[in-house]
Amino acid sequence: RENSSENILSSANRLLLHEGRLMLAESTRLLDVYLFLFEDFLLITKIKRNKKKYGGSDTSLIPVCPSLTPELQSFVREGGFCTVLDQPIPLDRLILKNVEPV
């Protein structure tokens, strides 16, 4: 929804509890995703890699937000980015189950 998605990430009081990379099983393929677990919702983003090179420039000098994990900082410096895969999932509507590894 366009109207509600504009403000959902803008809360200055929102607390990030955990973040990390996962492989998401989506029908017949595996998708490389990066999850952000906030205190009130789960945000699933799709990892994208920029295929263009920076023309010999030193990518270690690209400014990156210091609050990101070292893994995500490195990924961004290499030209990668994350796009939101779907609407955030409110934690009060989320059910977690243990599953056996494939």
C-alpha positions in Angstrom: 0.0 0.0 0.0 1.5 3.3 -1.1 0.3 5.5 1.8 1.1 3.2 4.7 4.5 2.1 3.3 5.8 5.7 3.3 5.7 6.0 7.1 6.3 2.5 8.3 10.1 2.7 8.3 10.4 6.4 9.4 9.9 5.9 13.2 12.9 7.2 15.1 11.9 5.1 18.1 11.9 1.7 16.3 14.5 -0.7 17.6 16.4 -3.1 15.4 16.7 -6.4 17.3 18.5 -8.5 14.7 19.5 -8.7 11.1 21.1 -11.3 8.9 21.3 -13.2 5.6 19.1 -16.2 4.8 18.2 -18.4 2.0 14.5 -18.3 1.3 12.8 -21.3 -0.3 10.4 -19.8 -2.9 8.5 -22.6 -4.8 11.2 -24.1 -7.1 14.2 -21.8 -6.3 16.3 -20.5 -3.4 16.4 -16.7 -2.9 19.2 -14.9 -1.2 17.5 -12.5 1.3 18.5 -10.2 4.1 16.2 -9.9 7.0 15.7 -7.0 9.5 13.9 -7.9 12.7 12.5 -4.8 14.4 10.6 -4.8 17.6 7.3 -4.6 15.8 7.8 -6.2 12.4 10.0 -8.4 10.2 11.3 -6.9 6.9 12.5 -9.2 4.2 14.7 -7.7 1.5 16.1 -9.2 -1.6 19.9 -9.0 -2.1 21.0 -7.5 -5.4 24.5 -7.2 -6.7 25.5 -4.3 -8.9 27.2 -5.8 -12.0 28.8 -2.5 -12.9 32.3 -1.8 -11.6 33.3 1.6 -10.3 35.9 2.3 -13.0 38.9 1.6 -10.9 37.9 3.8 -8.0 38.7 2.6 -4.5 35.4 1.2 -3.2 36.7 1.1 0.3 36.2 4.9 0.4 32.4 4.7 -0.3 30.7 6.0 2.8 28.5 3.4 4.6 26.3 3.7 7.6 28.3 2.6 10.7 25.3 1.0 12.3 25.2 -1.7 9.6 26.8 -5.1 10.3 30.3 -5.6 8.9 28.8 -8.1 6.4 26.3 -5.6 5.1 28.8 -2.8 5.0 31.1 -4.9 2.9 28.3 -5.9 0.6 27.3 -2.2 0.1 30.9 -1.2 -0.6 31.0 -3.9 -3.4 28.0 -2.1 -5.0 25.3 -4.4 -3.6 21.9 -3.2 -2.3 18.7 -4.6 -0.8 15.2 -4.0 -2.1 12.1 -4.7 -0.1 10.7 -8.1 -1.2 7.2 -7.7 0.3 5.2 -5.7 2.8 6.7 -5.8 6.4 5.2 -8.6 8.5 3.8 -7.4 11.8 5.2 -9.6 14.7 1.7 -10.1 16.1 0.8 -11.9 12.9 3.9 -14.0 12.6 4.1 -17.6 13.5 7.6 -19.3 13.9 8.1 -23.0 13.5 11.2 -25.2 13.7 11.8 -27.2 10.5 14.3 -29.9 9.7 17.2 -28.7 7.4 16.9 -29.8 3.8 
